[in-house]
């Protein structure tokens, strides 16, 4: 059955529920494809279908829904089955769900959970949003260093069904401190009487619970890990961040950076969401950025208006103002995007070596771009604008060259400046870079104009 056939089957089951057919569908096909269809159904319909499944399969399908959809389905589910469903969720998903609930919702949920689940959800939910601890799952496999391979495998057979991954087993001491890791492959291939401490890898890669969550994703990417262990301030292991959690973090950060670079990021609080954010939140965030850009625009327009004398004498200069200052903003946005990408990939950091490299690389490229665009602008101007003096052509060409170079270098340095002052470089939105270069561009343009045409104005 291909994806289109799965979609048709789920839609039919929503119209004519068949518990046996739905159970077979969930067991045989990817939950993500089934959840995609359920997103368009009423929460009551989704809840009714979920309750036809065994509890573990309910949880496996439930986690594929978006957060808002999970909340709606849970609200449509009776309290008893809802508690069972929540109890079977992965620990990190359970903590996320708990954090999204209102105070009343939390008070109703906690008594419904088993003691161990209650303690686990309260512990994981206590970590601040954006930290590694907040995306940690406690469903990981552990053994002790003194165990043999045979004992370890027997332990895993008992505990593995409740773990998210057992590809890597974590070796802890009696106080819960992480001593090392051992791949499952090593346990399978070695003799049953071999001690775990003889096989384990000491000094493993790890993150701390208060580290930023993107540090976990960076380590997973850099070291090709399926999961990275997380420890607290006393070196006790609290859980792992898995590769699928890392992918979710990356996806959220990509969306956040896109919003910020487009000039629609929220100042504090969660990012804007076209579906879920209120009218006033969307309005307030966007009007802030537009107001800021209006200030830059007003300064630029006032400066241009003050050049009345030279524009009155050489009216043709006004025709070239827009393309010249636009070129600086466009070049700056291109350069900033390249630097932001390198920062996101870990290729660039806030250090003089990287800043110097960027300046050298961008200066050469910007000079070549500026020269090419300046020549093109002068040639097009000569053939399309009629009889224009050499001074005006020189002003246009030099302004285009200078704006391109300055825009390229400035755009490449602004992300480093953002890092220096402790903010996300992505907050340097494209409209903001463009507005800055508009102001710089008019200074450059009229500077050359006064230089070449000073005698005319006098």
Buried (B, 14 or more C-beta within 10 A) or exposed (E): EEEEEBBEBBBEBBEEEBEEBBBEBBEEBEBEBBBBBBEEBEBEBBBBBBBBBEBEBBBBBBBBBEEEBBBBBBEBBEEEBBBBBBBBBBBBBBBBBBBBBEEEBBEBBBEBBEEEBBEBBBBBBEBEEEBBBBBBBBBBBBBBBEBBBBBBBEBBEEBBEEBBBBEBBBBBBEEBBBBBBBBBEBBEEBEEEBBBBEBBEEEBEBBBBBBEBBBBBBBBBEEEBBBBBBBBEEBBBBBBBBBBBBEBBBEEBEEBBEBBBEBBBBEEEEBBBEEEBEEEBBEBBBEBBEEBBEEBBEBBEEEBEEBEEBBEEBEBBEEBBEBBBBBBBBBBBBBBBBBBEBBBEEEBEBEEEBBEBBBEBBBEBBBEBBBEBBEEBBEEBEEEBEEBEEBBBBBBBBBBBBBBBBBBBBBBBBBBBBBEEEEBBBBBBBBBBBBBBBBBBBBBBBBBBBEBBEEEEE
